[in-house]
Amino acid sequence: MSLMHLLWHCLLVTTWFRPTNQQSILEGMIKLVMEGENQATTEPEDAQNLYSEYDFIVVGAGTAGCVVANRLSENPDWRVLLIEAGRPENYVMDMPIIANYLQFTDSNWKYKTEPSDKYCMGLDNKQCNWPRGKVIGGSSVLNYMIYTRGNRRDYDNWAALGNAGWSFEDVLPYFKKIENFTIDEYKNSEYHNDKGYLAVSYSPYRSKVADAIIDASQEAGFPYVDYNGPKQIGVSQLQVSMRDGVRESASRAYLHPIRNRPNLHVKKYSMVTKLLIDPSTKKTKGVEFERFGKRYLIESKKEVIVSAGAINSPQLLMLSGIGPKKHLSEFGIPVLKNSRVGFNLMDHIALGGLTFIIDKPYTLTLDRMLTAESLGMYFNHHKGPMTVPGGCEVVLFTDFERPGDLDGYPDMELLFQGGSLVSDPLLRKDFGITDQIYDEVYKPIEKIDSFMVFPMLLRPKSVGRIMLKSRSHKTKPRIFPNYFADRKDMDTIIKGLRLTLNITSQPALKKIGSKLHTIPMPGCKQYTFGTDEYFECMARHLTFTIYHQSGTCRMGPPSDKKAVVDPRLRVYGIEGLRVIDASIIPEIPAAHTNAPTFMIAEKGADMIKEDWGWKQ
């Protein structure tokens, strides 16, 4: 019996005979993720016999690493090794609705920010959870599949900072190269392509509350828009990385089709502990990695490409002697290149827990999804509510600096959920909301239909830093996101909240009884509910990351003293070493960062081919 059919059987039996025991169902699903069989017939096998030397070694099989490994191994004369610290992906992970469950498995690095009294105050130990993928496919296996490119000005700004070749005109061909775009009304647009590896689509299912949200947004003056087209201001059902109702991770898109390519080796459960760099010549010679307690050394003939993400990439560089001299010296790490590695940490955050109750049974709740009918729709046809990406359904972009300008530069995104914190007993644990806040504020509405909106800051001014905690690769780094350090960030989030209240008061939502949930939050009762002061307090308590960490190995020209890599993604001062992932982003785009990371990887791979003189 296949894993998919086994899961269906287990869930149906549980649903039919124990309809009230949802916690058992959730625990069973997480166990299936943890213990599920490898997609052995479709994911590249774990290479048993490695060469002592490869032309290219790619560190990290996340979004960027999968793309780079695919594109470099297109040259049959190049040997490519892709090394991943995590486990294989399995079919259960790719069920869209259970995206949030994956955070409780060994597929997540389970990072946490340092405690703060300025943000994340209502979360356990005043720390934000920062899930990152520790699995073949990386965070594209854990994310909510939301596919947004950003605005043309994002990339024109990168170019204006001195990054030649990174304007929107330069990167649009790579965004198009990625896509197998299947949304019919936009397919013939000059902004899209249907021949790429990555499927981009709508979810096959849209709830009635999502319909009402879209209608209300249009009543408030926002057009329905292809936000991955020429303009972004407006509202839309989410465009997602999904194929036929199933998650399309970077691994499924870029590795599965080439699983038998003989010159590509993939090594799993293998954590790179150090980059091997000659201290006299500053030339990269290879990598050291650890697997099940055993150490391995593999040499690189041409380059090592670090694609370990915005947390692991700077950590690896610093452990290898590339980073701030003073900081590395604290841990006795010999400094090969004094560089601002770990600085420029950026993220998108939202005011969390903003909840609206309605008087119609239209929202996505666990008891409505775990039914024989919805399970049958998913496993037989890949349709129904289980195809909604983690409950996220609708997105709206606006520009507060130029209200009414449909060609504006979005500084706020409203992300609408088909349910709320009470719709799934595990959802509050994703964010780490304290029991006191949940029990006092949200528990009273557990039996009431409700949906949630995230007013999400798109162009934050505040930046943070990643720092080592020790010189051991086994010790997680210290994370200082520095949220709300710039007052403008809070002001923009408050404006987003006010816009949310406007949209939720439109006729389409009023018709289903939409009203703001108004039980005040512990810790904020000194402020009058509904005032800017109250909502600022709420934002500092329920600071929700949208998982878009970036910028910690900043790209820039030689004149940029903050830059770690040059515009061809080569690490300054070190030969044969590049970083290709979201960490190179100089300024975070007004986008969910998975699509930009695909683009960066496609472009970076082409740069490597050009630099080594290979043309297809």
Buried (B, 14 or more C-beta within 10 A) or exposed (E): EEBBEBBBEBBBEBBEEEEEEBEEBBBBBBEBBBEBEBBEEBBBBBBEEBEEBBBBBBBBBBBBBBBBBBBBBBBEEBBBBBBBBBBBBBBBBBBBBBBBBBBBBEBBBBBBBBEBEEBBBBBBEBBBBBBBBBBBBBBBBBBBBBBBBBBBBBBBBBBEBBBEEBBBEBBBEBBBBBBBBBBEEBEEBEBBBBEBBBBBBBBBBBBBBBBBBBBBBBBBBBEBBBBBEEBBBBBBBBBBBBBEBBBBBBBBBBBBEBBEBEBBBBBBBBBBBBBBBEEEEBBBBBBBBBBEEEEBEBBBBBBBBBBBBBBBBBBBBBBBBBBBEEBBEEEEBEBBBBBBBBBBBBBBBBBBBBBBBBEEEBBBBBEBBBBEEBBBBBBEEBBBBBBBBBBBBBBBBBBBEEEEEBEBBBBBBBBBBBBBBBBBEBBBBBBBBBEEBBEBBBBEBBEBBBBBBBBBBBBBEBBBBBBBEEEEBEEBBBBBBBBBBBEBBBEBBBBBBEBBBBBBBBEBBBBBEBEBBEEBBBBBEEBEBEEBEBBBBBBBBBBBBBBBBBBBBBBBEEEBEEBBBBBBBBBBEBBBBBBBBBBBBBBBBBBBBBBBBBBBBBBBBBBBBEEBEEEE
